[in-house]
Amino acid sequence: MKSCSYMIAAEQKARTTYDNILRLVKDPEVCEPIRFLREREIVHYQRFGESLRIVQDNLDSKNFYAINPEFDTRPCGK
């Protein structure tokens, strides 16, 4: 599984690629779909960021047992 930072970086790289294409191409039939794809990458970047923030905010909640220190320090059966 790829890390979130890698996926966010990929979204940014795609956006930069679309920006570069838009600088070079003047044909409206090419520019419109590229603009759409660029906008989609921006939304993906925002959603990844929001998701990452939500996960980070909830890492220490009582529902996240994998690394919850409070869960790990209780004696078994009590």
Backbone as numpy.savetxt, mean C-alpha at the origin, in Angstrom:
# Nx Ny Nz CAx CAy CAz Cx Cy Cz
5.68 -13.88 0.36 4.84 -12.70 0.36 5.72 -11.45 0.36
5.36 -10.48 -0.43 6.12 -9.25 -0.51 5.72 -8.32 0.62
6.66 -7.51 1.06 6.35 -6.58 2.15 5.53 -5.41 1.62
4.84 -4.74 2.53 4.01 -3.60 2.15 4.83 -2.48 1.55
6.02 -2.24 2.11 6.83 -1.15 1.58 7.24 -1.44 0.14
7.47 -2.72 -0.19 7.81 -3.07 -1.56 6.63 -2.79 -2.49
5.42 -3.13 -2.04 4.24 -2.91 -2.88 3.98 -1.42 -3.06
4.19 -0.65 -2.02 4.00 0.80 -2.13 5.04 1.37 -3.09
6.26 0.90 -3.00 7.31 1.37 -3.91 6.96 1.01 -5.35
6.38 -0.15 -5.56 5.99 -0.55 -6.91 4.90 0.37 -7.46
3.97 0.75 -6.60 2.92 1.68 -7.03 3.52 3.02 -7.43
4.48 3.48 -6.66 5.12 4.76 -6.97 5.93 4.67 -8.26
6.58 3.55 -8.47 7.36 3.37 -9.69 6.43 3.37 -10.91
5.30 2.71 -10.80 4.33 2.70 -11.90 3.83 4.11 -12.18
3.55 4.85 -11.13 3.09 6.23 -11.30 4.14 7.08 -12.02
5.38 6.93 -11.63 6.47 7.67 -12.28 6.58 7.28 -13.75
6.41 6.01 -14.04 6.46 5.55 -15.43 5.34 6.19 -16.24
4.14 6.22 -15.68 3.02 6.85 -16.38 3.26 8.35 -16.57
3.83 9.00 -15.58 4.16 10.42 -15.72 5.14 10.64 -16.87
6.14 9.79 -16.95 7.13 9.91 -18.02 6.50 9.68 -19.39
5.61 8.71 -19.49 4.93 8.46 -20.76 4.10 9.68 -21.15
3.40 10.25 -20.19 2.56 11.42 -20.49 3.40 12.62 -20.94
4.62 12.72 -20.46 5.49 13.80 -20.92 5.90 13.63 -22.38
5.99 12.39 -22.82 6.48 12.11 -24.16 5.38 12.02 -25.22
4.22 11.52 -24.83 3.17 11.22 -25.79 2.19 12.38 -25.87
1.81 12.72 -27.09 0.86 13.82 -27.29 -0.48 13.34 -27.87
-0.56 12.09 -28.23 -1.79 11.53 -28.81 -2.85 11.37 -27.73
-4.00 12.05 -27.86 -5.05 11.96 -26.83 -5.58 10.54 -26.62
-5.58 9.73 -27.67 -6.07 8.35 -27.53 -5.13 7.49 -26.70
-3.90 7.91 -26.60 -2.93 7.20 -25.75 -2.91 7.84 -24.36
-3.00 9.15 -24.31 -2.91 9.86 -23.04 -4.05 9.55 -22.08
-5.26 9.44 -22.60 -6.41 9.20 -21.72 -6.29 7.90 -20.92
-6.00 6.77 -21.57 -5.86 5.54 -20.77 -4.67 5.61 -19.80
-3.60 6.28 -20.21 -2.44 6.41 -19.33 -2.80 7.26 -18.12
-3.56 8.32 -18.33 -4.02 9.14 -17.19 -4.88 8.32 -16.24
-5.76 7.50 -16.82 -6.59 6.65 -15.98 -5.73 5.70 -15.14
-4.75 5.07 -15.78 -3.87 4.14 -15.06 -3.07 4.87 -13.98
-2.62 6.07 -14.29 -1.87 6.87 -13.31 -2.75 7.19 -12.10
-3.97 7.60 -12.34 -4.89 7.90 -11.24 -5.17 6.66 -10.41
-5.28 5.53 -11.07 -5.51 4.27 -10.36 -4.33 3.94 -9.45
-3.12 4.18 -9.93 -1.93 3.93 -9.11 -1.91 4.85 -7.89
-2.35 6.07 -8.07 -2.40 7.01 -6.94 -3.37 6.49 -5.88
-4.53 6.02 -6.32 -5.52 5.48 -5.38 -4.97 4.23 -4.69
-4.30 3.36 -5.44 -3.71 2.16 -4.84 -2.69 2.55 -3.77
-1.86 3.53 -4.09 -0.85 4.00 -3.14 -1.51 4.50 -1.85
-2.58 5.26 -2.01 -3.29 5.79 -0.84 -3.90 4.66 -0.02
-4.50 3.69 -0.69 -5.14 2.58 0.03 -4.11 1.71 0.75
-2.97 1.45 0.10 -1.90 0.70 0.77 -1.44 1.44 2.02
-1.26 2.75 1.89 -0.84 3.54 3.04 -1.85 3.50 4.17
-3.13 3.62 3.83 -4.18 3.55 4.85 -4.21 2.18 5.51
-4.08 1.14 4.72 -4.10 -0.22 5.26 -2.92 -0.46 6.18
-1.76 -0.01 5.77 -0.57 -0.17 6.59 -0.73 0.57 7.92
-1.28 1.75 7.87 -1.50 2.54 9.08 -2.48 1.82 10.02
-3.54 1.25 9.47 -4.52 0.52 10.28 -3.87 -0.69 10.94
-3.08 -1.43 10.18 -2.41 -2.60 10.73 -1.45 -2.19 11.84
-0.67 -1.15 11.61 0.28 -0.70 12.62 -0.44 -0.23 13.89
-1.56 0.45 13.72 -2.32 0.93 14.88 -2.90 -0.22 15.69
-3.19 -1.33 15.05 -3.85 -2.45 15.73 -2.90 -3.57 16.13
-1.62 -3.41 15.92 -0.69 -4.50 16.23 -0.70 -4.88 17.71
-0.90 -3.94 18.59 -0.86 -4.24 20.02 -2.23 -4.49 20.62
-3.24 -4.61 19.80 -4.58 -4.85 20.34 -4.68 -6.27 20.89
-5.64 -6.47 21.74 -5.80 -7.79 22.37 -6.23 -8.86 21.37
-6.67 -8.46 20.21 -7.09 -9.43 19.20 -5.93 -9.93 18.34
-4.78 -9.36 18.49 -3.63 -9.76 17.67 -2.70 -10.59 18.54
-2.87 -11.89 18.54 -2.19 -12.77 19.48 -0.75 -13.11 19.09
-0.38 -12.92 17.86 0.94 -13.36 17.41 2.07 -12.64 18.14
1.92 -11.34 18.40 3.01 -10.61 19.05 2.51 -9.73 20.19
1.41 -10.07 20.77 0.86 -9.27 21.85 1.58 -9.64 23.15
2.40 -8.72 23.69 3.16 -9.04 24.90 2.26 -9.38 26.09
1.11 -8.76 26.19 0.19 -9.04 27.29 -0.30 -10.49 27.22
-0.53 -10.97 26.05 -1.00 -12.34 25.86 0.11 -13.34 26.23
1.34 -13.03 25.87 2.46 -13.94 26.09 2.91 -14.04 27.55
2.61 -13.05 28.39 3.12 -13.05 29.76 2.18 -13.73 30.75
0.99 -14.04 30.36 0.05 -14.70 31.27 0.42 -16.18 31.43
0.35 -16.67 32.65 0.60 -18.11 32.85 -0.47 -18.95 32.16
-0.10 -20.10 31.74 -1.02 -20.99 31.04 -2.18 -21.39 31.96
-3.40 -21.27 31.47 -4.57 -21.68 32.21 -5.10 -20.64 33.18
-4.54 -19.47 33.24 -5.03 -18.45 34.18 -5.52 -17.23 33.46
